[in-house]
Amino acid sequence: MTAPVVIVGAGLAGYNLAREWRKLDAETPLVIVARDAADFYSKPMLSNALASKKTAETLVMKPAAKMVDELNATVLAQTEVLAIDVAARSLRLGSGETVAYRDLVLALGADPIRLPLAGDAADEPVSVNDLGDYARFAARLDGVAHVAILGAGLIGCEFANDLIARGIVPTVIDPAEAPLSRLLPPQAGTWLADRLGEAGVVFRCGVGASRVDRDGAGYTLTLDGGERLHADLVLSAVGLRPRTGLAGAAGLAVARGIVVDRVLRTSAAHVYALGDCAEVAGLNLPFVMPIMQQTRALAATLAGTDTPVRYPAMPVLVKTPSCPTVVAPPLRNDGEWLLESVEGGLIARYRLADETLAGFALLGAATRERQALLSQLPAWLD
Ligand SMILES: Cc1cc2nc3c(=O)[nH]c(=O)nc-3n(C[C@H](O)[C@H](O)[C@H](O)COP(=O)(O)OP(=O)(O)OC[C@H]3O[C@@H](n4cnc5c(N)ncnc54)[C@H](O)[C@@H]3O)c2cc1C
């Protein structure tokens, strides 16, 4: 019997790859292994679920059992892959079983980064990176008036805006001068902070948090300068780190993510990687649009036609309804941001010395310029 194609991971990368590949190959056995419940959901919805009144249950778009039927696959949920043997082309599972593969795809996602905090509650800030995390987070919000959010990146800002819908006051703490510091120039970050501030988000930028201690039913946070603030709950949103441990232990090349070439092949034969865990031609882009490009290319490769992934420029929609924001980050640092104020909005263009547009950010009413600017951007990977 033919060994199956095995996908490790049942997130947007794993499941969308399976869907694309099944369009090209309906017969070859497919096994999907995931250490979570393997229900199909859209992770971006986790940070606007409160406003849309979604629960962990209603966020599930298709339970694992239905995915089995749709994909004609074996889905091993709540099953951790402990090791990969690339020479024997097999996986060792937490259950003790061994699974052989024809081709293996790693779609392992990324882990939330934890800040090195002091204090007797240093381990208690919660992160929301999957459905289970969201269920635990939502269950703790009853009676909560004030949430401190560590990190004013995309995820921190989105949760802050979402908490307002529940009447909760969020305080977002970040050592950078302004929110979204990895995506926006500081003046644009400040513009966003002002709009979110009008909606009720409190920003404490330019200072980090150094300790978290228990304080009654809540917490006291101590900031770097010694200032203290109280919160009923602390949410940590300081970034994600690609899950590379399994690949590294198997001897696969790993840098920031699992290193893959343009056909998403790792350094080992018959092993591929995509999604948040992968670094494609030097780029680790933990967003949905790159994943969709990857799934189509890899599906074709697994079906027998080596197909390099292509990335057009792919803007990210920041889900902060109090300040609609679209960013096409410049994937280089040799240009400069130029800002233009427009009625009810702000346009930031990232221009190179020869005037070429290499990225942009659009805030407020300026988001209507998205298509016009996008058409001027060069592809990220041609
Ligand atoms: C709150 C939030 C909001 C976001 N909003 C946006 C947005 O608006 N727009 C956007 O483009 N992107 C957004 N993103 C990013 C986007 O959601 C991710 O890029 C995408 O969901 C990653 O999918 P993935 O399949 O690579 O990883 P994941 O969905 O994390 O899936 C990883 C899978 O691997 C499994 N796994 C890991 N290790 C093992 C193991 N050893 N054994 C077995 N199984 C294992 C896990 O159980 C899981 O099934 C957001 C992310 C977050 C957290």
The ligand as an SDF file (V2000), in Angstrom:
LIG
                    3D

 53 58  0  0  0  0  0  0  0  0999 V2000
   -5.1630   36.6730   17.2810 C   0  0  0  0  0  0  0  0  0  0  0  0
   -4.6050   36.5730   15.8860 C   0  0  0  0  0  0  0  0  0  0  0  0
   -5.1370   37.3660   14.8870 C   0  0  0  0  0  0  0  0  0  0  0  0
   -4.6310   37.2810   13.5910 C   0  0  0  0  0  0  0  0  0  0  0  0
   -5.1640   38.1000   12.6350 N   0  0  0  0  0  0  0  0  0  0  0  0
   -4.6870   38.0070   11.3690 C   0  0  0  0  0  0  0  0  0  0  0  0
   -5.2470   38.8150   10.3290 C   0  0  0  0  0  0  0  0  0  0  0  0
   -6.1430   39.6320   10.5560 O   0  0  0  0  0  0  0  0  0  0  0  0
   -4.7680   38.6770    9.0580 N   0  0  0  0  0  0  0  0  0  0  0  0
   -3.7580   37.7770    8.7750 C   0  0  0  0  0  0  0  0  0  0  0  0
   -3.3680   37.6790    7.6060 O   0  0  0  0  0  0  0  0  0  0  0  0
   -3.2130   37.0140    9.7370 N   0  0  0  0  0  0  0  0  0  0  0  0
   -3.6540   37.0980   11.0260 C   0  0  0  0  0  0  0  0  0  0  0  0
   -3.1020   36.3210   11.9980 N   0  0  0  0  0  0  0  0  0  0  0  0
   -2.0730   35.3400   11.6120 C   0  0  0  0  0  0  0  0  0  0  0  0
   -2.7270   34.0810   11.0030 C   0  0  0  0  0  0  0  0  0  0  0  0
   -3.8490   33.7360   11.7670 O   0  0  0  0  0  0  0  0  0  0  0  0
   -1.7100   32.9540   10.9720 C   0  0  0  0  0  0  0  0  0  0  0  0
   -0.7040   33.3280   10.0330 O   0  0  0  0  0  0  0  0  0  0  0  0
   -2.2730   31.5990   10.5500 C   0  0  0  0  0  0  0  0  0  0  0  0
   -3.4930   31.3100   11.1800 O   0  0  0  0  0  0  0  0  0  0  0  0
   -1.2430   30.5150   10.8590 C   0  0  0  0  0  0  0  0  0  0  0  0
   -1.7190   29.2570   10.4560 O   0  0  0  0  0  0  0  0  0  0  0  0
   -0.8120   27.9620   10.5990 P   0  0  0  0  0  0  0  0  0  0  0  0
   -1.6370   26.8540   10.0460 O   0  0  0  0  0  0  0  0  0  0  0  0
    0.5380   28.2050   10.0530 O   0  0  0  0  0  0  0  0  0  0  0  0
   -0.6030   27.7570   12.1800 O   0  0  0  0  0  0  0  0  0  0  0  0
   -1.6370   27.3120   13.3190 P   0  0  0  0  0  0  0  0  0  0  0  0
   -3.0080   27.7400   13.0190 O   0  0  0  0  0  0  0  0  0  0  0  0
   -1.0370   27.7590   14.6120 O   0  0  0  0  0  0  0  0  0  0  0  0
   -1.6360   25.7280   13.2620 O   0  0  0  0  0  0  0  0  0  0  0  0
   -0.5910   24.9510   13.7990 C   0  0  0  0  0  0  0  0  0  0  0  0
   -1.0740   23.5300   13.9340 C   0  0  0  0  0  0  0  0  0  0  0  0
    0.0530   22.7030   14.2260 O   0  0  0  0  0  0  0  0  0  0  0  0
   -0.2820   21.8120   15.2710 C   0  0  0  0  0  0  0  0  0  0  0  0
    0.9800   21.3810   15.9110 N   0  0  0  0  0  0  0  0  0  0  0  0
    2.0200   22.1390   16.3000 C   0  0  0  0  0  0  0  0  0  0  0  0
    3.0200   21.3510   16.7800 N   0  0  0  0  0  0  0  0  0  0  0  0
    2.5840   20.0760   16.6780 C   0  0  0  0  0  0  0  0  0  0  0  0
    3.1490   18.8030   17.0060 C   0  0  0  0  0  0  0  0  0  0  0  0
    4.3910   18.6800   17.5100 N   0  0  0  0  0  0  0  0  0  0  0  0
    2.4110   17.6930   16.7890 N   0  0  0  0  0  0  0  0  0  0  0  0
    1.1590   17.7790   16.2560 C   0  0  0  0  0  0  0  0  0  0  0  0
    0.5840   18.9680   15.9190 N   0  0  0  0  0  0  0  0  0  0  0  0
    1.2900   20.0830   16.1300 C   0  0  0  0  0  0  0  0  0  0  0  0
   -1.2230   22.6330   16.1370 C   0  0  0  0  0  0  0  0  0  0  0  0
   -1.9760   21.7810   16.9790 O   0  0  0  0  0  0  0  0  0  0  0  0
   -2.0740   23.3070   15.0470 C   0  0  0  0  0  0  0  0  0  0  0  0
   -3.0740   22.4240   14.5940 O   0  0  0  0  0  0  0  0  0  0  0  0
   -3.5790   36.3910   13.3040 C   0  0  0  0  0  0  0  0  0  0  0  0
   -3.0350   35.5870   14.3220 C   0  0  0  0  0  0  0  0  0  0  0  0
   -3.5390   35.6800   15.6010 C   0  0  0  0  0  0  0  0  0  0  0  0
   -2.9490   34.8190   16.7060 C   0  0  0  0  0  0  0  0  0  0  0  0
  1  2  1  0
  2  3  1  0
  2 52  2  0
  3  4  2  0
  4  5  1  0
  4 50  1  0
  5  6  2  0
  6  7  1  0
  6 13  1  0
  7  8  2  0
  7  9  1  0
  9 10  1  0
 10 11  2  0
 10 12  1  0
 12 13  2  0
 13 14  1  0
 14 15  1  0
 14 50  1  0
 15 16  1  0
 16 17  1  0
 16 18  1  0
 18 19  1  0
 18 20  1  0
 20 21  1  0
 20 22  1  0
 22 23  1  0
 23 24  1  0
 24 25  2  0
 24 26  1  0
 24 27  1  0
 27 28  1  0
 28 29  2  0
 28 30  1  0
 28 31  1  0
 31 32  1  0
 32 33  1  0
 33 34  1  0
 33 48  1  0
 34 35  1  0
 35 36  1  0
 35 46  1  0
 36 37  1  0
 36 45  1  0
 37 38  2  0
 38 39  1  0
 39 40  1  0
 39 45  2  0
 40 41  1  0
 40 42  2  0
 42 43  1  0
 43 44  2  0
 44 45  1  0
 46 47  1  0
 46 48  1  0
 48 49  1  0
 50 51  2  0
 51 52  1  0
 52 53  1  0
M  END
$$$$
